[in-house]
Each structure stands twice: as structure tokens, then as C-alpha cells.
Amino acid sequence: MKQIFIILFSCMLYSCTKQISLEDLLYKNGLYLYHDKPFSGEAIYQNKANRIRTTTNFHEGIPKGKWESYGNQNEIIQSGIFEPLSINLSLEKIYRVQKSTFIEGDYKFSNYIVVVKDSISEKDKNFISEELKKTFHNDTIKVSFSSMEISLDK
């Protein structure tokens, strides 16, 4: 009986921790989808030689938790943590605000990412920048914009 429980538990654990290719995910409406559902699990990116270059964890379609990038000898060359933040900027154009902490050797830094719905106006960019600077007033923030996300490097 104990062996059956261990086997069933192992099967449940295995089925709950999916690992798929990043290329199999579809990015839509601010979420990463797998078969039209928000993906939870680990996604990997492999190069042409089928070596894993990056692993990223997702929860309900959002990068969350540990990520790692690997070098040519399978050594970890960068690692970090994706952390969704609860910040209300009261703009419909924002999907989420996320913090990514990078560790490379002895260096550690953070990147604040605002995922937006399309392109946004200069007025909205300025508003978002100022609100984030107020929120993270102890951080040095550099703001850069693209149509998919706004990055705030610390």
C-alpha cells in the first residue's frame, strides 16, 4: 500500500511540473500560453546543438521564480528571480509590473519591467516613469521603452 502511495505521489508531482520549450509558448494579452491556457511550469530554451541555454519558471502565464542562463560548459553564467509586484498605476494599458533580480558572478542588480498592452503615449510613459520613481525612491532607475514592455534598470 505504501508503495502505491509513493508511485501515485511521484506521478502527481511529475505531471504538475511541466517542462517545455520556450518556443512552444504563445505570448498573448500579457500572458504566456500553452495550448491556449496560461502556462505553469518550467520552460527551456535550447540552441541548435540542443544544449539548454536558459530555464525560466512560470506561474499562471507569468514569469515567476528562478531563471538561469547556461554557458558552453553547462555552467550557470547568470541567474535570477522573477517577482511580480503589486503596484497600482491606475492605467488600463498595464498588464503587470515585474521585478527581475540578476546575479552574475559577484554582481547583483534588478530590472523593473512594466508589461503594457501595445504602444503607449509619451504622456503615459512619463506618468509611469514618475510613479515608479516615487514607488522605488531609494533605487536609481533608468527608464527605457518598447512597444511590449518598459524596462527600469536599477
Rosetta blueprint (number, residue, H / E / L):
1 M L
2 K H
3 Q H
4 I H
5 F H
6 I H
7 I H
8 L H
9 F H
10 S H
11 C H
12 M H
13 L H
14 Y H
15 S H
16 C H
17 T L
18 K L
19 Q E
20 I E
21 S E
22 L H
23 E H
24 D H
25 L L
26 L E
27 Y E
28 K E
29 N L
30 G L
31 L E
32 Y E
33 L E
34 Y E
35 H L
36 D L
37 K E
38 P E
39 F L
40 S L
41 G E
42 E E
43 A E
44 I E
45 Y E
46 Q E
47 N L
48 K L
49 A L
50 N L
51 R L
52 I E
53 R E
54 T E
55 T E
56 T E
57 N E
58 F E
59 H E
60 E L
61 G L
62 I E
63 P E
64 K E
65 G E
66 K E
67 W E
68 E E
69 S E
70 Y E
71 G L
72 N L
73 Q L
74 N L
75 E L
76 I E
77 I E
78 Q E
79 S E
80 G E
81 I E
82 F E
83 E E
84 P E
85 L E
86 S L
87 I L
88 N L
89 L L
90 S L
91 L L
92 E L
93 K L
94 I E
95 Y E
96 R E
97 V E
98 Q E
99 K E
100 S E
101 T E
102 F E
103 I E
104 E E
105 G L
106 D L
107 Y E
108 K E
109 F E
110 S E
111 N E
112 Y E
113 I E
114 V E
115 V E
116 V E
117 K L
118 D L
119 S L
120 I L
121 S L
122 E H
123 K H
124 D H
125 K H
126 N H
127 F H
128 I H
129 S H
130 E H
131 E H
132 L H
133 K H
134 K H
135 T H
136 F L
137 H L
138 N L
139 D L
140 T L
141 I L
142 K E
143 V E
144 S E
145 F E
146 S L
147 S L
148 M L
149 E E
150 I E
151 S E
152 L E
153 D E
154 K L
